[in-house]
């Protein structure tokens, strides 16, 4: 029997304070949280679809009671827990090597203390990635990175964000959501070549083959708000193109994919927050069900473990940003 193609699903467990921080809202300093509402709802949707996935956790949450409880419940349900940095700053590309190591270590310690295995996967907030980061991940024994989004929409989203966010000092928004160098980055999994000569797998967040427009949860919800029929047709088209082009979809989700505006106060600026949480959860269930109809769906770490990359592609064009 011919094996079905693989796909992967991951969740960035970005909390309410992280969105407010990136948007420039000083209210983030109180560290407001929607994890007690979002995590059980996400786990219920995943359980209904009989899926185990990867959840990238933020260290600053995991050292707190609600974040540690969330990670413990996620791991107990069989999901992989990955590293999403400690402070969730999308300007990670400006960090020194020492600070990158500290971000990783503090989050690793918090995840293990909360009851999950040491993380072997990383995703940078705001799709931040540099040569230093890849080398640090390699040195610390990570199996893969998942920090790239190969789309031309990133620079457009950055311009929208910078126009709507309050002005602030030097916050590193210049590369938020990925730079122009990502527009033609590979859509397939590949390997970075490090200075030590070994390789680390990069698993990009999938965009629509040929068009390179996003297909992650937040983008689909934005289309759903315009027209549910349009959103369904768009996602089905993306999956057909993935099958034709031999692309293994890596679908990215967020807690906001199951939360309404009343459950995330202060996030009126974020697309899709006018849709009620129960409607979002039902929509997400349809998305995952449709994905499962065409692919065997696993977490990002399990995908990397199962997949032997047929072509080794050394990517060396990323230079350290100072």
N, C-alpha and C positions, 0 to 999 in steps of 0.2 A: 504494500500500500504506500502510495506517495505521501510523504510528510507534508503537512500544511505549512505554509510560510509563517515565520515568526513575526510578532509585533511586541512592542513593550509599552508599558504605561508607567508614568512616575508622577508624583505629587510634590510640588514645592510647598512646604508647610509654612509659608509666609504668614505672619500674624498681623493683626490690625495695626500694631505700633510700627511695624516695618513699612507698611504702605504709607502711613502718615509721615514717617521719617523721610522716606524718599520724596514725598510730595512737599516737604518743607513745613509741615504742620508742627508747631512746638508741643502740641498735645502728646506727641509720641513719648516724651520723657516720662509720662506716667505709666508707660508700657501697658496700654489697654489690650485686652486679649479677647479673641473670639474662638479660641481653640476648644473650650468646653462645649460649644455648640457645633462647631465645624467637624471636629474629629469623629464623634459618634455618627454623624450623618454620612461622612465619607466612608467610614467603615461599613455602614449599613448598605450603601450603594454597591460597594465592592463585594460585600458578602452576597448580596442578591445576585450578582453576576458571577459568583464563584471565582473571583480573581484575587491573586496575590501580586502585589506591585512593589514599587520602591518609593519610599517617602523620604525626601531630603529635609532634614530638620535643622533649625537654627539654634546654635548653642545658647544664645542669650535667653531663649525660651526654655531650653531643656534644663538649665540650672534652676528654673523656678518650678513651683509645685505643679502648675497646670501643664507646663510643657513636659516635665518628667513623666507625669501620668499619661499624657498623650503618647509619648514614645513607648512607654511600657505597654500600653494597650495595642499600639500598632505592631510592635514586635510579637506580642502574645497571639495576635491574629495571623501571624506567619508572614508579615510583610518585611522586606528589607528596609533598614534605616540607613540613609546616606547622610553625608556632611554637606550642609548648605551655608557654611561659614559661621562665625560666632555673632558678629554684629550686623549681618545682612546689609552691608554697604555696597551698592552697585558700582562704586568707584574702586573696587578691589584692585583694578589694574594699576592704581597708584601706590599700592603697598610695597614696602621693602620686603626682601626675602625673609628677614627675621620676623616681621609682622605677619606675613603669610603663614609661617610655621606656627606662630602663636595662635592665630585664628583656627587653624586646623586642629592643633593639639587640644585647645580648650574645649572645642566642640566634641572631639573624640572622647575626651574624658567624661564629659557630661552624658553622652549617649551611652557609654558603657555603664556609668553609675545608675542610669535610668533603667538598665536591664536589657539593653540590646547588644548584639555583638559589635566589635569594633568596625567602623564603616570602611568599605573598600571602594566606594564611589563618591564623587564630589560633583556638585554643580555650583558655579559661581552666581551670586545674586546679580541680576541685570545682565546675565550672559557675559560676565567679565572673565577673560582668560588672557594669560601672558605666558611667555616662555618660562619665567621664574616659577609661576604657579605649576606648570606641567612638571618641571624638574623637582619641585618640592613634593608634589604628589607621588612622583616616582620614588623619591628618597624615602618617603614614609610608607611605602608598600601598597599604595592604592592600585586597584586593577583597572580603573577607568575614570574618565572625566566625561561630563555631559553638559558642558557650558557653552556650546555654540548653537546659534540659530541662523541658518543660512537663508537670509531673506533681505530684500530691499526695503521691507516694511520697518525694520529696526530704526534706521535714521529718521523715517517719517514719524514713528511713534515718539522718538526722542524729541523731535521738534514740537510735537503736540504737548508732550509733558512739560517741556521747558516754557512753553507759552502759558500753560494753565497753572503751573506750580508757583508759589510765592517766591520772590527773588531771595537769594541767599548768597553767602560768601562762596569761596572756592570749594564747591562740593563735588567736583569731578564728574559733572553730567556730560562732559564731552564725548564719552564713549558709552553712555547709558543705552541699554538694549542692543549692544553690538555696533561696531563701526562699519564703515563702508567696505572694509576688507572681508566682511562676512558674506557679502552679497553673492559671491561666486564660490564660497567654501563648499566642500563636498557635502552631499546630502546622505551618503552612505557612511556607515561606520568605517573608521580608518585608524591608523596608528601615528602618534607623534613620535618623532625621533629626538631623543634627548642627547645631551652632550656626553653622557656616559655610554651611549651606544645602544641601550636597551629601549624598549618601546612601551608606550602607554596607550590604551584604546581610547579613542574619542567617539562618543555616541551622540551625534547631533540631534537636537529636537527637530523632528521632521516638519518640513514645509511642503506645500503642494508641488509635486514634480512638474517641471517645465515653468510654471508660473512663479514658483518660490514665494507664495503667500502663505501665511501661517495657517495651521489647522489645529492649534492647541485650544484648550477648553474655553479660555476667555475670548478668543477671536470667534469661535463658533457661537458663543452666547451673544456676542455683538451682532452677528448676522441673524441669530434667532430673534433678537429684539426688533429687527427690521421685518423679517418674514420667516416663520418656522419652516415653510416650504423651501425657501432659498437656503436656509442653513442645512436642511437634510440633503438637498441636492448637491450642495457644495461638498459636504463631507463624503457622500457616496462617490462623487467624482474623484475626490482626492484618493480614496481607497482604491478605486479602479486604476487610476494612474500609478499608484504605488505597486499594484500587482503587475501591470504591464511593464513598468520600468525596473522591476526587481528591487524596489525600495522597501525595506522593513520599517513600517511606521513606528516612531517613538513619540507617543502622545503625552503631552505635558498638561497636568491639571493643577488647580490651586483651590484652597478652601473657599475662595469667592465664587467658585463654580457651583456651590450648594448653599450660599448665603444670600439673603435679601438685604436691602439697604438698612432696615430696622435692626438687623443683627450685626451690622458693621458701621456704627455711627461715625460720621466724619468722612466716609468714603463716597460721598455723592459724586465726586469727580470721576470715579472709576466706571468704565463701561459695564453695562448690564446690571447695575445695582438696583434698578427700578423693578427688576423681575423678582417675584417672591421666591424664597428659598426652596419651598416644596416643588415649585415648577422647575427650578433649576435642577434639583435632584432627579426629577423624572426625566428631564432632557438628558442629563448625564447618563442615566441608566440606558436610554436609547442609544446614545453614542457608543457606550461600551458594548452593548448587545450587538450593534451593527459591526463593530470592529471584530468581535468574536466570531461573527458569521463567516469571515474571510480569513482570519489569522488565528494561530495559537498565541494567546496573549500572556506575557510574563512581565516581571519587573525588569528594570534595566540591568541590574547585576546578573540576574538569571539569563538574560539575553546574551550578555557578554560571555558568560560561562559556556553557554550552549553553542555559540557561534565560533567557528574557525574562519577567520577572515581570509578570503581567497587571494586577495591582493594586498601586499604591504605597501602603504603609501606614506612615505616620510614627508612630513609637513614642516618646513623650516622657515617659512616666510614671516612668522611672528617674531618681532624684535621686542626686547624689554622697553616698557614705556616709563620714562622718568618724570 
